[in-house]
Amino acid sequence: MSLLEQPIGQIACALPGATRVFHNHKLDFCCGGHISLGEAAAKRGVDTQALLAELAALQAQDASGRDWREAPVPELIEHILRRFHDRHREQLPEVIRLALRVEAVHGDRPDCPVGLADLLEIMQQELTNHMMKEEQILFPMLLRGNDSTAQAPISMMRFEHDQHGEVLEELASLTNDLVHPVDACNTWRALYAGLIQLREDLMQHIHLENNVLFLNAERSAAGQA
């Protein structure tokens, strides 16, 4: 099967560095991880030959990255908690602070992302609640091996991941896809740099849960039935 026929989420799992390539081309490998690479590229109007060349270059490299599909559940969950849950709790208060400053100083400019701070505060509340449900309910189930019982919470978490994806789309629309004006002040530039990192981290976070942790639990539950 060619790469274009494979699910984009599967490629993101198997090929270290692919997530960066997909992000650069604005290809959704987390919430849309089930569709083929060719279909994802067609939706975004991405040149498939150029995309395949970038992926081929990655395949030629020494793949020394961790394949999280092979990791034990406790190790993967610990990675998600430390690398993403803790990080998001650090990121959001700071970008909200910067967004408030930018709006206060530059709110009269037509290119100022007015309403961004409000959107980020909603995002913070929703993501915080989402992570708490994972930490207090879903992850303990998975750590105990209760994969069948975990299917209802997993469905809810997938639904909320889709909602997070919609917020990221709103974020891109409000900020010119996180491209700051050429005359932006340092605070504005720092804000967008922080948001770019937040977006990349959140997409990788959702990808690991949807396409690895949850998928493995769903397969395990199907085998137990």
N, C-alpha and C positions, 0 to 999 in steps of 0.2 A: 504494500500500500504506500502510495507517495505521501510526502508531507502534506500536500494540499488536501488530501482526502482524510487526514487524521484530525481528530478533535483538537482544537487549539489548546484546551486545558491539558490534554495528554502530552502535547509537545512541550508545554511550559514545565511540566513535571519532569520530563525525561532529558531535556537539553539545557544544561546550565548556561545562563546568559540570555535565554530566549525571552524571558519576561521583560528584560530591558529593551530588546528589539521590538517586542509587541507594544510596549508602552510608548516607544518613540513613534510608532506608526498609529497610535491610538486604537489598537486592537484589544478588544475586551477578552482577556483570558480567564477572568474570575467568574463573574456572573454568567457570561456567555461562553464558558469553557466547553460546553457540550457540542457546539457547532464546529464544522470543519474549518481548517485554516483557510481554504479557498473561499468558503462562504463568508468568513469574517473579513477577508481581504476585499472581496467584492463589495461588501456593504460599505466599506470605508474608501473604496476607490484606490486601493493600494496596488502598486505595480508588483505583481506576484513574482516576476523574474528577479527583480531587485531584492525582494523579501527573501526568496529562496537562496540567493547568493549570500545574504547576511547570515542566514541560518547554517548554510554550508560552511561558512568560515568558522562558526562556533563549533560545528561538528569536528572540524579539523584540529581544534585545540585540545589540550589535555583536560579532560573533564574531571576536575578535582573537587567540584562542589558536592555537597551532601544531597543524596537522593532521599528525600523525606518520605517517599512511598515505602521505603524499606525500614524506616525507623520504628522502633516500638512506640506504642501509643503514649506511654508516660513521657518519653523523650520528646515526641512531637508536641504534645500539649505544653510541656515546660518551655519549649522553644517559642510557641505562640504566645504564651503568657509574658515571657521576658522580652522577646523581640518586638512584639506588637502591642499587647494590652498595656504594658507599662509605658511603652514609648508614646502611644496615643494620649495617655493621661498627661504626659509631659508636653506634647506638641500643641494640643488644642488651647490651653489657657494662654500660651504665648502668641499664637496666631490671632486669637481673639483680641488680645491686648494691642497688637500691631494694627489690626483692622480698625479698631476704634480710633487709634491715633490718626491713621490715614484719612478716615472719614471726617474726623474733626477738623483736620487742617486743609484737606483738599476737596471737601464735600461739594463745593461750588463748581468744580470742574466737570465737564460732561463725560470724561473718561474715568472718573472716580467710581470705584465699585461700591456705591451707596447701597446699603442693605447687606453687605458681606458679613459684617460682625453679627447681625441677627441670624443669618443663615448658619454661621459657624457655631453660634450658641445653641441653636436647635440641633445641629450635628453632634455637638458635644453631649447634650442631654440624651439623644437617641443612642449614640455609640456607647456611652457610659452604661445605660440601662441594658443594652445588648450584651456587653462584656460581662456585666454582673450576672446575667442569666446563664451565660456560658460557664462562668466560674463556679456558681453556686448550684446549678442544676445539671446542665448537659455534661460538662467535663467530668464531674464525679461519676456519672452514669457510665461514661465511656471507660474511665479508669477501672471501674468494677467489672467491665466486660458485659454490661447490660445493653448490648447493641440493639436488641429488639425493642426494649422499652424506650430507647433513645430516639426512635424514629420520629415520633411526634415533635419533640423539641428540635430535632434536626430540620424538619420541614419548616418550623417557625423561624429558625435561624437563617435558613436559605431565603425565606421570604424577606426577612429584615436585611439580608445582604443585598437583595435586589433594590430595596429602598435606599440603602447606602449608595448604591450605584447611581440612583436617580439624583441624589444630593450632589454627587460628584459632577453630574451633567449640569446641574444648576450652577455649581461653582465655576465650571468652565465657561458657561454662558455669561455669567456676571463679570468675569475677569478677563475677557478676551483670551480664553484658554490659557490663563496665567502668563500672558505676555504683558509686561509692564510698559508704560509709555517711555519713550527715549529720554525724556527729561524727568523721570520719576526720582523722587528723593530716596535717600538710603533706607528710610523706614519702609517705604513702598516696595523697594527692591527686596529687602529682607523678608517682608510679608510674603511676597510671591515665591521666594526661594523656600520658605518654610512650608507653604502650601503645596509646592511641587513635591517636596519630600513626604508630606503627609499623604498626598494622593498616591504616590508610589508605594508607600508602606501599607496603606489601606488596601490597595489592589492586591498586593502580595499576600497580605493577611487573609483576605477573602478567598484568594486562590488556594492557599494551603488548606483552609478549612473545607471549602466546597469540593475541591478536586482531589484531596488526599484524605484528610481526617474523616469527613462525613462520608465520602464515597467508600472508604474501607469499611466503615461501620455498617453502611447499607448493604454491602456485599456480604459481610459477616452475618447480618440479620437474615438475609435471604438464604444463606446456607444453613442457618439454624432452624428455618421454618419447615 
